[in-house]
Amino acid sequence: MKKLKIALVHDYLQEFGGAERVILALHQAFPEAPLYVGFYDPAGLGSHISHFSDIKILSTFLGKIPFHQQLRSPLRLLAPWAFASLDLNEFDVVIVSTNAYHAKAVRVREDAALLVYCHTPARSLYGYDTRSNWKKNRYTKFFGEIINHFLRLQDYEDARRADQIIVNSQTVAKRVKKFWRLPSTVVYPPVNFIDTIDQKVTPTPMSERKYYLFVNRLNFAKHPELAVQAAIDLSLPLRIVGDGPLTPSLAEMILDAGASDRIFLLGSVPDEQLRTLYAGARALLYPVVDEDFGIVPVEAMACGTPVIAHLSGGPQETIIDGRTGVFFDRLHLKDFEAAIKKAQKLEFNPDYIRAHASQFSQAQFIKKMRKIVDQYAKNS
């Protein structure tokens, strides 16, 4: 069997979330593969930059544009051409991890394989919530819709050049079928907490858990304001992990409500601290609509913590209502608060919750991705 020369491609490296954890798992699966990105912003990664220290990272020409770190959204107009300009002719298999930045526009040799791991077709192009409420302003909405029309055409054509599309959930598989008219293979993303949790953390008994937890980027699509408002209304202690543009407004909400003694903005925290926070939480609050997969709820469950989540997207595949969490139907504060009250009356078993989460381990992800790549080695 021929030893394949493999490259990894990712939209960009500027923040640390589920998509970046996928890249780290792919690097573990294929440690000799270099990583190509639209641009690389070490400062944006903060303390998480150490995770990428042993990876060879190469950027497109976007990384040479002055102030590219602040121009991420406008530069998506150039992203298809930036990725297409990469010279990847030396590689037998190119694995692309992509969401909104058109990394799948890369070109490979005619006899090489292009595998696209799709977190979701770009949310901004297909009517889903994004990190900013860009449609609220009539000018950005007008010009954004025009730009998105042309980017959708490009997106469709780029998707059809892939030899295989791999998606992170049945939810995203349906989107790929709807928007790209293509089949896909589901490989759930890696939740590395599952592989290390037994050695790192002992869950606190449910009777001793006092606080609730919110973990995510603090932007419009994640609705952290609902978690904060629910905590204010129900007088709940809340820990908030994450950074983002909504941080100042959330801090103001907490201050105005006089809740600074029980609602805390912790910012970004190291994995070890995050595991401890998960393991000690009464529940994870997850008011996210149409989530692609949702690694955060699975991380919480891996620590034996139930999840209160909106009934949409990936969490429908990972949470068992009444056993590992509670769903609510409408993205409305009253519905969200009713779900929290319902969860307070249920008896959750941390061991059962952890066992349920084990199917989403990083080891399983690596095994499945290697198997897919090995198929191309046999055919080469």
BALOBA-1460 file (C-alpha; in Angstrom, 3 decimals):
// residues 380
<rec num="1" residu="m" x="0.000" y="0.000" z="0.000"/>
<rec num="2" residu="k" x="1.394" y="3.360" z="-1.025"/>
<rec num="3" residu="k" x="2.240" y="5.796" z="1.763"/>
<rec num="4" residu="l" x="0.214" y="8.868" z="1.032"/>
<rec num="5" residu="k" x="1.461" y="12.411" z="1.328"/>
<rec num="6" residu="i" x="-1.275" y="14.313" z="3.142"/>
<rec num="7" residu="a" x="-2.046" y="18.003" z="3.709"/>
<rec num="8" residu="l" x="-4.592" y="19.630" z="6.004"/>
<rec num="9" residu="v" x="-6.449" y="22.832" z="5.113"/>
<rec num="10" residu="h" x="-8.523" y="24.961" z="7.505"/>
<rec num="11" residu="d" x="-10.465" y="28.209" z="7.018"/>
<rec num="12" residu="y" x="-8.300" y="30.306" z="9.349"/>
<rec num="13" residu="l" x="-6.661" y="30.204" z="12.778"/>
<rec num="14" residu="q" x="-7.841" y="33.165" z="14.850"/>
<rec num="15" residu="e" x="-9.907" y="31.656" z="17.649"/>
<rec num="16" residu="f" x="-10.248" y="28.341" z="19.417"/>
<rec num="17" residu="g" x="-13.447" y="26.337" z="19.219"/>
<rec num="18" residu="g" x="-14.848" y="23.062" z="17.967"/>
<rec num="19" residu="a" x="-13.486" y="23.461" z="14.431"/>
<rec num="20" residu="e" x="-9.985" y="23.989" z="15.774"/>
<rec num="21" residu="r" x="-10.288" y="20.878" z="17.938"/>
<rec num="22" residu="v" x="-11.095" y="18.968" z="14.762"/>
<rec num="23" residu="i" x="-7.851" y="20.210" z="13.224"/>
<rec num="24" residu="l" x="-5.873" y="19.114" z="16.278"/>
<rec num="25" residu="a" x="-7.429" y="15.648" z="16.054"/>
<rec num="26" residu="l" x="-6.627" y="15.466" z="12.332"/>
<rec num="27" residu="h" x="-3.062" y="16.447" z="13.159"/>
<rec num="28" residu="q" x="-2.915" y="13.624" z="15.683"/>
<rec num="29" residu="a" x="-4.217" y="11.237" z="13.029"/>
<rec num="30" residu="f" x="-1.790" y="12.527" z="10.376"/>
<rec num="31" residu="p" x="1.118" y="14.119" z="12.298"/>
<rec num="32" residu="e" x="3.349" y="14.681" z="9.265"/>
<rec num="33" residu="a" x="0.731" y="16.712" z="7.383"/>
<rec num="34" residu="p" x="1.320" y="20.474" z="7.130"/>
<rec num="35" residu="l" x="-1.611" y="22.796" z="7.817"/>
<rec num="36" residu="y" x="-2.632" y="25.457" z="5.293"/>
<rec num="37" residu="v" x="-4.917" y="28.271" z="6.509"/>
<rec num="38" residu="g" x="-6.419" y="31.433" z="5.075"/>
<rec num="39" residu="f" x="-4.500" y="33.398" z="7.680"/>
<rec num="40" residu="y" x="-2.950" y="32.788" z="11.078"/>
<rec num="41" residu="d" x="-3.478" y="35.091" z="14.077"/>
<rec num="42" residu="p" x="-1.476" y="33.793" z="17.078"/>
<rec num="43" residu="a" x="-2.705" y="36.629" z="19.321"/>
<rec num="44" residu="g" x="-6.316" y="35.677" z="18.651"/>
<rec num="45" residu="l" x="-5.654" y="32.123" z="19.865"/>
<rec num="46" residu="g" x="-4.440" y="33.379" z="23.238"/>
<rec num="47" residu="s" x="-3.327" y="30.617" z="25.593"/>
<rec num="48" residu="h" x="-4.500" y="27.972" z="23.116"/>
<rec num="49" residu="i" x="-1.633" y="28.776" z="20.757"/>
<rec num="50" residu="s" x="0.461" y="26.110" z="22.496"/>
<rec num="51" residu="h" x="-1.768" y="23.411" z="20.985"/>
<rec num="52" residu="f" x="-0.401" y="24.271" z="17.528"/>
<rec num="53" residu="s" x="3.288" y="24.552" z="18.417"/>
<rec num="54" residu="d" x="4.326" y="21.327" z="16.665"/>
<rec num="55" residu="i" x="2.294" y="21.883" z="13.480"/>
<rec num="56" residu="k" x="3.801" y="23.358" z="10.329"/>
<rec num="57" residu="i" x="1.377" y="26.200" z="9.492"/>
<rec num="58" residu="l" x="1.336" y="27.994" z="6.132"/>
<rec num="59" residu="s" x="-0.972" y="30.892" z="5.192"/>
<rec num="60" residu="t" x="-2.498" y="32.095" z="1.918"/>
<rec num="61" residu="f" x="-1.829" y="35.590" z="0.619"/>
<rec num="62" residu="l" x="-4.590" y="36.833" z="2.953"/>
<rec num="63" residu="g" x="-2.072" y="36.657" z="5.771"/>
<rec num="64" residu="k" x="0.040" y="39.311" z="4.041"/>
<rec num="65" residu="i" x="-2.748" y="41.884" z="3.821"/>
<rec num="66" residu="p" x="-2.320" y="44.641" z="6.439"/>
<rec num="67" residu="f" x="-4.773" y="44.386" z="9.349"/>
<rec num="68" residu="h" x="-6.128" y="41.073" z="8.062"/>
<rec num="69" residu="q" x="-6.932" y="40.109" z="11.666"/>
<rec num="70" residu="q" x="-9.556" y="42.870" z="11.804"/>
<rec num="71" residu="l" x="-10.787" y="42.285" z="8.247"/>
<rec num="72" residu="r" x="-11.807" y="38.635" z="8.553"/>
<rec num="73" residu="s" x="-15.374" y="39.144" z="7.333"/>
<rec num="74" residu="p" x="-14.611" y="41.393" z="4.316"/>
<rec num="75" residu="l" x="-11.730" y="39.137" z="3.275"/>
<rec num="76" residu="r" x="-14.100" y="36.210" z="2.765"/>
<rec num="77" residu="l" x="-14.716" y="37.809" z="-0.653"/>
<rec num="78" residu="l" x="-11.131" y="36.940" z="-1.558"/>
<rec num="79" residu="a" x="-10.996" y="33.632" z="0.297"/>
<rec num="80" residu="p" x="-12.026" y="31.396" z="-2.665"/>
<rec num="81" residu="w" x="-9.200" y="32.802" z="-4.787"/>
<rec num="82" residu="a" x="-6.742" y="32.726" z="-1.901"/>
<rec num="83" residu="f" x="-7.267" y="29.007" z="-1.303"/>
<rec num="84" residu="a" x="-7.349" y="28.231" z="-5.036"/>
<rec num="85" residu="s" x="-3.914" y="29.853" z="-5.352"/>
<rec num="86" residu="l" x="-2.246" y="27.371" z="-2.976"/>
<rec num="87" residu="d" x="0.144" y="24.932" z="-4.629"/>
<rec num="88" residu="l" x="-0.820" y="21.502" z="-3.281"/>
<rec num="89" residu="n" x="0.424" y="19.406" z="-6.198"/>
<rec num="90" residu="e" x="2.841" y="17.406" z="-4.053"/>
<rec num="91" residu="f" x="0.031" y="15.882" z="-1.956"/>
<rec num="92" residu="d" x="-1.907" y="12.691" z="-2.623"/>
<rec num="93" residu="v" x="-4.747" y="13.500" z="-0.211"/>
<rec num="94" residu="v" x="-5.895" y="16.945" z="0.916"/>
<rec num="95" residu="i" x="-8.268" y="17.083" z="3.897"/>
<rec num="96" residu="v" x="-10.171" y="20.351" z="4.209"/>
<rec num="97" residu="s" x="-11.847" y="21.484" z="7.425"/>
<rec num="98" residu="t" x="-14.300" y="24.230" z="6.529"/>
<rec num="99" residu="n" x="-17.285" y="26.269" z="7.530"/>
<rec num="100" residu="a" x="-17.624" y="29.788" z="6.140"/>
<rec num="101" residu="y" x="-14.283" y="30.709" z="4.594"/>
<rec num="102" residu="h" x="-14.289" y="28.673" z="1.366"/>
<rec num="103" residu="a" x="-11.251" y="26.546" z="2.188"/>
<rec num="104" residu="k" x="-12.683" y="23.824" z="-0.062"/>
<rec num="105" residu="a" x="-11.796" y="26.049" z="-3.042"/>
<rec num="106" residu="v" x="-8.293" y="24.513" z="-2.989"/>
<rec num="107" residu="r" x="-7.071" y="22.765" z="-6.136"/>
<rec num="108" residu="v" x="-5.437" y="19.331" z="-6.106"/>
<rec num="109" residu="r" x="-3.796" y="17.105" z="-8.709"/>
<rec num="110" residu="e" x="-6.144" y="15.247" z="-11.011"/>
<rec num="111" residu="d" x="-5.124" y="11.933" z="-9.450"/>
<rec num="112" residu="a" x="-5.194" y="13.260" z="-5.869"/>
<rec num="113" residu="a" x="-8.131" y="13.059" z="-3.449"/>
<rec num="114" residu="l" x="-9.910" y="16.083" z="-2.021"/>
<rec num="115" residu="l" x="-11.788" y="15.253" z="1.185"/>
<rec num="116" residu="v" x="-13.948" y="17.989" z="2.712"/>
<rec num="117" residu="y" x="-14.869" y="17.803" z="6.392"/>
<rec num="118" residu="c" x="-17.788" y="20.222" z="6.475"/>
<rec num="119" residu="h" x="-18.801" y="21.726" z="9.826"/>
<rec num="120" residu="t" x="-21.728" y="23.292" z="7.938"/>
<rec num="121" residu="p" x="-22.318" y="25.065" z="4.641"/>
<rec num="122" residu="a" x="-21.622" y="28.721" z="5.463"/>
<rec num="123" residu="r" x="-24.388" y="29.892" z="7.801"/>
<rec num="124" residu="s" x="-24.258" y="33.437" z="6.424"/>
<rec num="125" residu="l" x="-25.020" y="32.184" z="2.904"/>
<rec num="126" residu="y" x="-28.037" y="30.042" z="3.728"/>
<rec num="127" residu="g" x="-30.121" y="31.997" z="6.231"/>
<rec num="128" residu="y" x="-28.865" y="30.714" z="9.596"/>
<rec num="129" residu="d" x="-27.863" y="32.811" z="12.613"/>
<rec num="130" residu="t" x="-24.287" y="34.078" z="12.479"/>
<rec num="131" residu="r" x="-21.922" y="35.611" z="14.995"/>
<rec num="132" residu="s" x="-23.155" y="39.119" z="14.115"/>
<rec num="133" residu="n" x="-26.684" y="40.352" z="13.489"/>
<rec num="134" residu="w" x="-25.669" y="41.796" z="10.100"/>
<rec num="135" residu="k" x="-29.219" y="41.902" z="8.712"/>
<rec num="136" residu="k" x="-30.290" y="44.371" z="11.388"/>
<rec num="137" residu="n" x="-28.640" y="47.238" z="9.473"/>
<rec num="138" residu="r" x="-30.401" y="47.864" z="6.160"/>
<rec num="139" residu="y" x="-27.174" y="48.826" z="4.382"/>
<rec num="140" residu="t" x="-25.178" y="45.778" z="5.426"/>
<rec num="141" residu="k" x="-28.233" y="43.635" z="4.667"/>
<rec num="142" residu="f" x="-28.584" y="45.091" z="1.143"/>
<rec num="143" residu="f" x="-24.945" y="44.742" z="0.144"/>
<rec num="144" residu="g" x="-24.533" y="41.498" z="2.085"/>
<rec num="145" residu="e" x="-27.347" y="39.819" z="0.169"/>
<rec num="146" residu="i" x="-25.801" y="40.829" z="-3.159"/>
<rec num="147" residu="i" x="-22.370" y="39.550" z="-2.140"/>
<rec num="148" residu="n" x="-23.835" y="36.344" z="-0.729"/>
<rec num="149" residu="h" x="-25.576" y="35.589" z="-4.015"/>
<rec num="150" residu="f" x="-22.254" y="35.377" z="-5.841"/>
<rec num="151" residu="l" x="-20.542" y="33.564" z="-2.973"/>
<rec num="152" residu="r" x="-23.319" y="30.934" z="-2.986"/>
<rec num="153" residu="l" x="-22.620" y="30.241" z="-6.654"/>
<rec num="154" residu="q" x="-18.909" y="29.867" z="-5.879"/>
<rec num="155" residu="d" x="-19.689" y="27.735" z="-2.831"/>
<rec num="156" residu="y" x="-21.823" y="25.345" z="-4.874"/>
<rec num="157" residu="e" x="-19.176" y="24.875" z="-7.569"/>
<rec num="158" residu="d" x="-16.350" y="24.357" z="-5.072"/>
<rec num="159" residu="a" x="-18.329" y="21.717" z="-3.172"/>
<rec num="160" residu="r" x="-18.857" y="19.650" z="-6.295"/>
<rec num="161" residu="r" x="-15.118" y="19.204" z="-6.894"/>
<rec num="162" residu="a" x="-14.688" y="17.232" z="-3.662"/>
<rec num="163" residu="d" x="-14.114" y="13.500" z="-3.950"/>
<rec num="164" residu="q" x="-15.908" y="12.955" z="-0.668"/>
<rec num="165" residu="i" x="-17.794" y="15.225" z="1.710"/>
<rec num="166" residu="i" x="-17.704" y="14.289" z="5.384"/>
<rec num="167" residu="v" x="-20.035" y="16.055" z="7.808"/>
<rec num="168" residu="n" x="-20.212" y="16.349" z="11.576"/>
<rec num="169" residu="s" x="-23.888" y="15.428" z="12.021"/>
<rec num="170" residu="q" x="-27.067" y="14.281" z="10.314"/>
<rec num="171" residu="t" x="-28.210" y="17.895" z="10.626"/>
<rec num="172" residu="v" x="-25.351" y="19.073" z="8.407"/>
<rec num="173" residu="a" x="-25.827" y="16.109" z="6.056"/>
<rec num="174" residu="k" x="-29.336" y="17.401" z="5.371"/>
<rec num="175" residu="r" x="-27.977" y="20.885" z="4.660"/>
<rec num="176" residu="v" x="-25.360" y="19.508" z="2.262"/>
<rec num="177" residu="k" x="-28.075" y="17.584" z="0.422"/>
<rec num="178" residu="k" x="-30.354" y="20.628" z="0.310"/>
<rec num="179" residu="f" x="-27.859" y="23.326" z="-0.684"/>
<rec num="180" residu="w" x="-25.166" y="21.422" z="-2.577"/>
<rec num="181" residu="r" x="-27.299" y="18.520" z="-3.878"/>
<rec num="182" residu="l" x="-24.626" y="16.097" z="-2.720"/>
<rec num="183" residu="p" x="-24.432" y="12.994" z="-0.491"/>
<rec num="184" residu="s" x="-22.138" y="12.970" z="2.516"/>
<rec num="185" residu="t" x="-20.693" y="10.703" z="5.201"/>
<rec num="186" residu="v" x="-21.309" y="11.463" z="8.884"/>
<rec num="187" residu="v" x="-18.277" y="11.322" z="11.175"/>
<rec num="188" residu="y" x="-19.018" y="12.911" z="14.531"/>
<rec num="189" residu="p" x="-16.336" y="15.437" z="15.557"/>
<rec num="190" residu="p" x="-13.809" y="14.634" z="18.302"/>
<rec num="191" residu="v" x="-14.532" y="15.402" z="21.930"/>
<rec num="192" residu="n" x="-11.134" y="14.887" z="23.497"/>
<rec num="193" residu="f" x="-12.520" y="15.318" z="27.010"/>
<rec num="194" residu="i" x="-13.987" y="11.826" z="26.657"/>
<rec num="195" residu="d" x="-10.555" y="10.293" z="26.119"/>
<rec num="196" residu="t" x="-9.017" y="11.966" z="29.192"/>
<rec num="197" residu="i" x="-11.860" y="12.632" z="31.591"/>
<rec num="198" residu="d" x="-11.530" y="9.461" z="33.688"/>
<rec num="199" residu="q" x="-7.996" y="10.379" z="34.652"/>
<rec num="200" residu="k" x="-8.612" y="14.107" z="35.065"/>
<rec num="201" residu="v" x="-11.948" y="14.736" z="36.766"/>
<rec num="202" residu="t" x="-14.361" y="13.119" z="39.179"/>
<rec num="203" residu="p" x="-17.875" y="14.509" z="38.712"/>
<rec num="204" residu="t" x="-19.366" y="16.223" z="41.729"/>
<rec num="205" residu="p" x="-22.522" y="14.467" z="43.012"/>
<rec num="206" residu="m" x="-25.607" y="16.218" z="41.626"/>
<rec num="207" residu="s" x="-26.822" y="17.096" z="45.113"/>
<rec num="208" residu="e" x="-23.677" y="19.154" z="45.730"/>
<rec num="209" residu="r" x="-23.716" y="21.123" z="42.489"/>
<rec num="210" residu="k" x="-24.637" y="24.768" z="43.009"/>
<rec num="211" residu="y" x="-23.958" y="26.761" z="39.822"/>
<rec num="212" residu="y" x="-25.018" y="26.687" z="36.170"/>
<rec num="213" residu="l" x="-22.597" y="27.015" z="33.272"/>
<rec num="214" residu="f" x="-22.522" y="28.664" z="29.855"/>
<rec num="215" residu="v" x="-19.617" y="27.794" z="27.538"/>
<rec num="216" residu="n" x="-19.314" y="29.258" z="24.049"/>
<rec num="217" residu="r" x="-18.229" y="32.181" z="21.950"/>
<rec num="218" residu="l" x="-20.016" y="35.284" z="23.192"/>
<rec num="219" residu="n" x="-21.656" y="36.336" z="19.938"/>
<rec num="220" residu="f" x="-25.126" y="36.769" z="18.493"/>
<rec num="221" residu="a" x="-25.522" y="33.190" z="17.211"/>
<rec num="222" residu="k" x="-24.858" y="31.636" z="20.634"/>
<rec num="223" residu="h" x="-27.383" y="33.793" z="22.572"/>
<rec num="224" residu="p" x="-25.436" y="34.170" z="25.829"/>
<rec num="225" residu="e" x="-27.792" y="37.027" z="26.725"/>
<rec num="226" residu="l" x="-30.577" y="34.468" z="27.237"/>
<rec num="227" residu="a" x="-28.452" y="32.503" z="29.685"/>
<rec num="228" residu="v" x="-27.610" y="35.676" z="31.603"/>
<rec num="229" residu="q" x="-31.196" y="36.919" z="31.672"/>
<rec num="230" residu="a" x="-32.493" y="33.532" z="32.819"/>
<rec num="231" residu="a" x="-29.926" y="33.490" z="35.614"/>
<rec num="232" residu="i" x="-31.020" y="36.998" z="36.632"/>
<rec num="233" residu="d" x="-34.733" y="36.155" z="36.581"/>
<rec num="234" residu="l" x="-34.365" y="32.828" z="38.414"/>
<rec num="235" residu="s" x="-31.656" y="34.030" z="40.832"/>
<rec num="236" residu="l" x="-29.242" y="31.352" z="39.611"/>
<rec num="237" residu="p" x="-25.483" y="31.318" z="40.140"/>
<rec num="238" residu="l" x="-23.894" y="31.243" z="36.671"/>
<rec num="239" residu="r" x="-20.360" y="30.859" z="35.334"/>
<rec num="240" residu="i" x="-19.780" y="32.083" z="31.754"/>
<rec num="241" residu="v" x="-16.778" y="30.752" z="29.822"/>
<rec num="242" residu="g" x="-15.845" y="32.368" z="26.526"/>
<rec num="243" residu="d" x="-14.942" y="35.631" z="24.822"/>
<rec num="244" residu="g" x="-16.573" y="37.642" z="22.084"/>
<rec num="245" residu="p" x="-18.158" y="40.917" z="21.004"/>
<rec num="246" residu="l" x="-21.071" y="40.596" z="23.454"/>
<rec num="247" residu="t" x="-18.795" y="40.589" z="26.523"/>
<rec num="248" residu="p" x="-19.288" y="44.315" z="27.333"/>
<rec num="249" residu="s" x="-23.092" y="44.191" z="27.019"/>
<rec num="250" residu="l" x="-23.268" y="41.032" z="29.141"/>
<rec num="251" residu="a" x="-21.143" y="42.667" z="31.816"/>
<rec num="252" residu="e" x="-23.515" y="45.639" z="31.782"/>
<rec num="253" residu="m" x="-26.551" y="43.333" z="32.119"/>
<rec num="254" residu="i" x="-25.022" y="41.647" z="35.138"/>
<rec num="255" residu="l" x="-24.038" y="44.935" z="36.769"/>
<rec num="256" residu="d" x="-27.434" y="46.578" z="36.188"/>
<rec num="257" residu="a" x="-29.185" y="43.576" z="37.731"/>
<rec num="258" residu="g" x="-26.976" y="43.679" z="40.804"/>
<rec num="259" residu="a" x="-25.935" y="40.093" z="40.117"/>
<rec num="260" residu="s" x="-22.152" y="40.497" z="40.088"/>
<rec num="261" residu="d" x="-21.876" y="38.368" z="43.206"/>
<rec num="262" residu="r" x="-23.304" y="35.253" z="41.518"/>
<rec num="263" residu="i" x="-22.869" y="35.649" z="37.726"/>
<rec num="264" residu="f" x="-19.251" y="35.635" z="36.611"/>
<rec num="265" residu="l" x="-17.621" y="36.226" z="33.216"/>
<rec num="266" residu="l" x="-14.547" y="33.988" z="33.273"/>
<rec num="267" residu="g" x="-13.296" y="34.589" z="29.726"/>
<rec num="268" residu="s" x="-11.299" y="31.852" z="28.034"/>
<rec num="269" residu="v" x="-9.991" y="29.194" z="30.412"/>
<rec num="270" residu="p" x="-7.518" y="26.294" z="30.043"/>
<rec num="271" residu="d" x="-8.940" y="22.835" z="29.358"/>
<rec num="272" residu="e" x="-8.088" y="21.549" z="32.825"/>
<rec num="273" residu="q" x="-10.099" y="24.338" z="34.460"/>
<rec num="274" residu="l" x="-12.921" y="23.875" z="31.966"/>
<rec num="275" residu="r" x="-13.195" y="20.173" z="32.828"/>
<rec num="276" residu="t" x="-13.490" y="21.072" z="36.494"/>
<rec num="277" residu="l" x="-16.166" y="23.667" z="35.744"/>
<rec num="278" residu="y" x="-18.158" y="21.187" z="33.671"/>
<rec num="279" residu="a" x="-17.904" y="18.489" z="36.344"/>
<rec num="280" residu="g" x="-19.181" y="20.806" z="39.076"/>
<rec num="281" residu="a" x="-22.092" y="22.401" z="37.181"/>
<rec num="282" residu="r" x="-25.731" y="21.645" z="37.885"/>
<rec num="283" residu="a" x="-26.397" y="21.960" z="34.131"/>
<rec num="284" residu="l" x="-24.999" y="23.499" z="30.970"/>
<rec num="285" residu="l" x="-27.201" y="26.228" z="29.500"/>
<rec num="286" residu="y" x="-27.185" y="25.968" z="25.698"/>
<rec num="287" residu="p" x="-29.676" y="28.348" z="23.993"/>
<rec num="288" residu="v" x="-28.188" y="27.916" z="20.499"/>
<rec num="289" residu="v" x="-30.475" y="27.563" z="17.471"/>
<rec num="290" residu="d" x="-29.691" y="25.230" z="14.545"/>
<rec num="291" residu="e" x="-26.302" y="24.254" z="15.930"/>
<rec num="292" residu="d" x="-24.224" y="22.341" z="13.390"/>
<rec num="293" residu="f" x="-23.136" y="19.637" z="15.841"/>
<rec num="294" residu="g" x="-22.321" y="21.247" z="19.169"/>
<rec num="295" residu="i" x="-19.164" y="19.919" z="20.817"/>
<rec num="296" residu="v" x="-19.792" y="21.904" z="24.004"/>
<rec num="297" residu="p" x="-22.887" y="19.889" z="25.060"/>
<rec num="298" residu="v" x="-20.983" y="16.642" z="24.526"/>
<rec num="299" residu="e" x="-18.043" y="17.972" z="26.566"/>
<rec num="300" residu="a" x="-20.462" y="18.732" z="29.385"/>
<rec num="301" residu="m" x="-22.031" y="15.276" z="29.178"/>
<rec num="302" residu="a" x="-18.568" y="13.692" z="29.145"/>
<rec num="303" residu="c" x="-18.166" y="15.262" z="32.583"/>
<rec num="304" residu="g" x="-21.508" y="13.891" z="33.758"/>
<rec num="305" residu="t" x="-23.357" y="17.198" z="33.385"/>
<rec num="306" residu="p" x="-26.841" y="17.493" z="31.839"/>
<rec num="307" residu="v" x="-27.588" y="20.045" z="29.117"/>
<rec num="308" residu="i" x="-30.544" y="22.401" z="28.701"/>
<rec num="309" residu="a" x="-30.675" y="22.977" z="24.957"/>
<rec num="310" residu="h" x="-32.842" y="24.309" z="22.158"/>
<rec num="311" residu="l" x="-34.595" y="21.543" z="20.228"/>
<rec num="312" residu="s" x="-32.769" y="22.032" z="16.925"/>
<rec num="313" residu="g" x="-29.612" y="21.078" z="15.085"/>
<rec num="314" residu="g" x="-26.926" y="18.722" z="16.297"/>
<rec num="315" residu="p" x="-27.983" y="18.523" z="19.976"/>
<rec num="316" residu="q" x="-31.043" y="16.554" z="18.842"/>
<rec num="317" residu="e" x="-28.576" y="13.770" z="17.925"/>
<rec num="318" residu="t" x="-26.493" y="13.933" z="21.105"/>
<rec num="319" residu="i" x="-28.905" y="14.675" z="23.984"/>
<rec num="320" residu="i" x="-31.559" y="12.315" z="25.332"/>
<rec num="321" residu="d" x="-34.442" y="14.411" z="26.647"/>
<rec num="322" residu="g" x="-35.051" y="13.697" z="30.324"/>
<rec num="323" residu="r" x="-31.974" y="11.447" z="30.655"/>
<rec num="324" residu="t" x="-28.952" y="13.532" z="29.650"/>
<rec num="325" residu="g" x="-30.659" y="16.915" z="29.411"/>
<rec num="326" residu="v" x="-33.839" y="18.867" z="28.706"/>
<rec num="327" residu="f" x="-34.987" y="20.478" z="25.445"/>
<rec num="328" residu="f" x="-37.069" y="23.599" z="24.900"/>
<rec num="329" residu="d" x="-38.918" y="24.349" z="21.652"/>
<rec num="330" residu="r" x="-39.059" y="28.105" z="21.105"/>
<rec num="331" residu="l" x="-36.104" y="30.453" z="21.401"/>
<rec num="332" residu="h" x="-37.955" y="32.475" z="23.988"/>
<rec num="333" residu="l" x="-36.866" y="33.420" z="27.486"/>
<rec num="334" residu="k" x="-39.984" y="31.975" z="29.134"/>
<rec num="335" residu="d" x="-39.536" y="28.633" z="27.361"/>
<rec num="336" residu="f" x="-35.874" y="28.554" z="28.309"/>
<rec num="337" residu="e" x="-36.647" y="29.308" z="31.946"/>
<rec num="338" residu="a" x="-39.379" y="26.663" z="31.980"/>
<rec num="339" residu="a" x="-36.830" y="24.084" z="30.772"/>
<rec num="340" residu="i" x="-34.442" y="25.086" z="33.562"/>
<rec num="341" residu="k" x="-37.217" y="24.657" z="36.129"/>
<rec num="342" residu="k" x="-38.094" y="21.262" z="34.638"/>
<rec num="343" residu="a" x="-34.448" y="20.153" z="34.861"/>
<rec num="344" residu="q" x="-34.352" y="21.190" z="38.523"/>
<rec num="345" residu="k" x="-37.070" y="18.617" z="39.263"/>
<rec num="346" residu="l" x="-35.340" y="15.722" z="37.471"/>
<rec num="347" residu="e" x="-32.776" y="13.323" z="38.933"/>
<rec num="348" residu="f" x="-29.837" y="12.967" z="36.545"/>
<rec num="349" residu="n" x="-27.262" y="10.173" z="36.762"/>
<rec num="350" residu="p" x="-23.752" y="11.491" z="35.972"/>
<rec num="351" residu="d" x="-22.440" y="7.988" z="35.205"/>
<rec num="352" residu="y" x="-25.209" y="7.361" z="32.687"/>
<rec num="353" residu="i" x="-24.613" y="10.755" z="31.075"/>
<rec num="354" residu="r" x="-20.877" y="10.066" z="30.753"/>
<rec num="355" residu="a" x="-21.470" y="6.620" z="29.262"/>
<rec num="356" residu="h" x="-23.823" y="8.109" z="26.685"/>
<rec num="357" residu="a" x="-21.183" y="10.655" z="25.627"/>
<rec num="358" residu="s" x="-18.511" y="8.007" z="25.043"/>
<rec num="359" residu="q" x="-19.638" y="7.402" z="21.443"/>
<rec num="360" residu="f" x="-18.304" y="10.833" z="20.482"/>
<rec num="361" residu="s" x="-14.691" y="10.284" z="21.543"/>
<rec num="362" residu="q" x="-11.631" y="11.641" z="19.756"/>
<rec num="363" residu="a" x="-10.337" y="8.084" z="19.391"/>
<rec num="364" residu="q" x="-13.444" y="7.161" z="17.406"/>
<rec num="365" residu="f" x="-13.049" y="10.221" z="15.167"/>
<rec num="366" residu="i" x="-9.403" y="9.433" z="14.398"/>
<rec num="367" residu="k" x="-10.197" y="5.781" z="13.681"/>
<rec num="368" residu="k" x="-12.955" y="6.691" z="11.213"/>
<rec num="369" residu="m" x="-10.942" y="9.392" z="9.432"/>
<rec num="370" residu="r" x="-7.948" y="7.092" z="9.010"/>
<rec num="371" residu="k" x="-10.236" y="4.440" z="7.575"/>
<rec num="372" residu="i" x="-11.577" y="6.891" z="4.990"/>
<rec num="373" residu="v" x="-8.077" y="8.000" z="3.978"/>
<rec num="374" residu="d" x="-6.866" y="4.382" z="3.794"/>
<rec num="375" residu="q" x="-9.485" y="3.729" z="1.120"/>
<rec num="376" residu="y" x="-7.684" y="6.210" z="-1.124"/>
<rec num="377" residu="a" x="-4.321" y="4.586" z="-0.381"/>
<rec num="378" residu="k" x="-5.707" y="1.255" z="-1.646"/>
<rec num="379" residu="n" x="-7.042" y="2.902" z="-4.773"/>
<rec num="380" residu="s" x="-3.929" y="4.898" z="-5.605"/>
